[in-house]
Amino acid sequence: MLHHSNLRLLLLASLVLAVTLLNVATADSNQPYPEFVAEYDTIANGFSVGSVTISLMRSGKDKYLYQQESTSSGIAALFGKDKSLQSSLWKLEEGHIKVLEYKSKRKGGDDDDNSHLVYDWDNNTVKNMGAGEHWEIPLPEKTLDRLVMQLAMLFELREGKTEFNYQIPRQGRIKSYSFALLGEDEIELTSGVYKTLKVGRTNDDRDQSWVWSAPELDYFPIRFLKKKQSGIKIELILRKLDFAPFGDGTSLEVEPLTP
């Protein structure tokens, strides 16, 4: 529900989650999903290459901020410390995510890594005001961004959908991302066995991507897996998950799944 550098591998990464399940917080009637902060260790072909922190929080009365910070470490850091920030400001309208602004920043990255997209829904256009060539293109209805697409899939899984199609503005054009529900799997973690819904991308001719979401954890994704055509396999292992971290909520301290 993400680049030819080590950091891009983190953003495209797959995810294995092992949690000690306590009482998972649920969203109240005024928010679509509980606020959370999740911290992950990133593994590429068996080696530690960095960490990722993802968070969701309110931003004002009816807006939400979804953020991701990725940092290289371990073997990857030998080639230079790399850090990336992404953020998506959005609101919920008629049950759908409506993106207002997307930002990405990475020192030494290309134009796509340092974009700043402003969504003008009054005029149905999206404009890049970030690095490199600025552009403005038509904005199809329900267009998202490459970060918040992760949340959109979670919401649609909760609604019982089995096919997922997203329009994402990138590099001056609208790119399509399509996924489908492939079935159910049982995934064994340190805390037990979870029944999950397995979703895979269906319109990528080069790489393979899957995500497993656990209904009993409010459809929180417990595993992402990406296998690139080059043979690189990437995983994110969840280290800590805090639901409602900005108030009284549940903290889940986790341990990586032992091979």
N, C-alpha and C positions, 0 to 999 in steps of 0.2 A: 502498500500500500504503500532515480532516487537518487566513467569519466576515465580517461586514460591515465590519470595519476593515481597514487595510492589512496588519496582522499576520495576520489570518485568511486573507488571500489567500496569504500565505507558507505557511501550514499546509496549504492546499488545493492547493498549487502543483504544477506540472509540472516535469519534470526532464530536462535534456539533459546527457549525460556525455561528455567527451572525455578519454580516458586514454592514458598511455603504459604499455602492458601489460608488466609485469615478471613475476615469479613470484608469482602470487596465493597467499596462504596459505590452507590448508584447515583445517577444524576437526579436532581430535583426537577420539579415541573417546569422550571424556568431555564434549564440548560439541557443541551442535547446529550452531554456525556460528562461524567465527573472529571474535574481537573486532575491532572497527574504530572508527575515527573518520573521518567524512566531512564536508567543508566545502563549502558551496554558495553561489554568488551567485544572487540571486533577481531575475528579470526579469519585469516586467508590461507587456505591450503595447510591448515594445522598450525600456523604461526600467528602470534599476537601482533596486530598491526595498528591498534588504536582503540579509541573509545568513542561512543556516541551518547549524547544526552538529548532526549526528546521530551517536550513539555507542552501541556495545554493549560491555558489560564484565561480567565475573563479579562477583557480590556474595555472597561466602561460598562454601561448598562446592558447593551445588547450585542457587543462585539467580543470576539475571541481571538487569542493569539496562539498560534501553533508554531513551535520553534524546534530547530534541530542544530546541535553543535557537534561537529566531528573533529577529532584530534588524532594525529598519527602518533604512534609510540612503538616500542620494541624494534623489530628489524626495519620497519618502514621509516622510523625516525633516523636511522643511519643515513638516509638519503635527504635529510632535512626535515625539521619539525613543520608539520603541515596542519593548518586549522581552517575550518570552514564554518560559516554561519548561514542558516536559512531561516526565514520567518514568513508566515502567512497570516495576514489579518483578514478576518472574515466574519460574517454574521449568518444566522440561520433565517431563511425566508421561505415560507410555505414548505417547511420540512427539508429544504435543500441548502447546501453550503453555497453562499454567495461571496466570492473572493473580492476583497477591496484593494489589497495591495500585497505584493510578494517581493521579498528582497533576498538576494544571496550575495555572499562576500567571501572571497578567498584570495589572499595575497599571492601574487604570481600566477593566478588562474586566468583562464581565457574569458572572453566576453560573457559566455553563458554562465560562468562561475560568479560573475559580478554583475548580475542583472538587477534591475529595479522596475517591476511591472506595476503600472497603475491601471486599474480596471474602471472604466467609465461606462457604467450601465445606463446612464441617461442617453448617451450617444452610441452605445453598443460598440465601443472600441477599447482596445488594450494598447497601452503605450509603454515602450521600454525607455527608461530614462537613466539606465545604468551605464556601464563601461562600453566602449566601442561605438559602433554605429547605432544611432537611435532609430527606432522604427515604430510605426503605428499601424495596426491591422484591425479588420472587423472582428467583433467579439460574439461568437455564437452563444446561444442561450445555454446556461448551466456550465460554461467553461470554468475549469478549476486551475490550479497550479500544480507543479510536479511534487510539491511537498504535501499539501492538504489532501491530495488524492488518496493517501493512506487512510485518512479519517473517513472520507466519503465511502470507501469500500466497507469499512467497519459498520457504518450506519446502514448501508444497503443490505449487508449480511443479516443484521438484526431484523430487517423488514422481510426477510425470506427470499430475497432476489438470488438468482443463480447465474446471471450474466451481467457484466459490468463494463461500461464503455465511457471513457473520459476524453474530453478535448482539452489539450494543454498547450498554451502558447510558448514556443521556444524558437529562438533564433529567427524571428521574423515570420513564423508560420504557425499554423495550428497543427499539432501532432496528435494522433489518435493512439490511445492505449486501451486494449481490450483484454478482458479476463473472463474466465468461466469457472463455475463450481465443478470440480472434478470428482468429488466424492467425500467420504469420511475416512479419517484415519485415527488410530489410537496412538498417542505419543507418550512415551514414558519419560518422566522427569524425576528429579530427586524427590519431589513431593508426592509422586503418584502417577497414575495413568489418566490421561485426559482424552476425551472424545473431541475430535476437532473437525472443522470443515476445511477441506483443502481446495485452494483456489490457485489457478495457474494462468499466466499470460498466454494469449492465443495469437498475437499478431507480431511477434518478434522472430524474425528468421535467423538471427545470429545467436542469441542467448536464451537460456531457459530460466524462468523465475516462478517460484511458488510461495504461497503464504498459508500457514495453518492458524486458524482462529478457534478459540475455545468458547463455546456458548456459555459455559458455567462461569466464565470470567468476563461476562458481558461482552463477548466476542472480541476480547483483546487478543491481538495476534501473539501466539506463543512461539512461532517459528517462521522465519523467512529463509529461503534458500535461493541462491543465484549461482548458476553454472554458466560461465562465459565460454564463448566459442574457442578462446585461447587455452581453455583447460583450467582456468582459475576458478576456485570454489570459495565462496565467501559466506561467513556466518556472523551473526551478532548474538552474543550470549548475554541475556539480561542479568545484571548484577544487583539492581535495586529498583523497586517500584513503589512509589508513594501515590496513593489516591488521595485527592483533596489535600494536597500538601500545604495549601495556603490557609488552612483552617483545621478543624478537627477531622481527621480522616484515618485511613488505614495505611500502615507502612509494611511493605513486604520485603524483608531481607532475603536475598536469594543466593544460591550457590550454583556454580556451573554444573551441568550434568556430567557425572564421571563416566568416561568411556568404558 
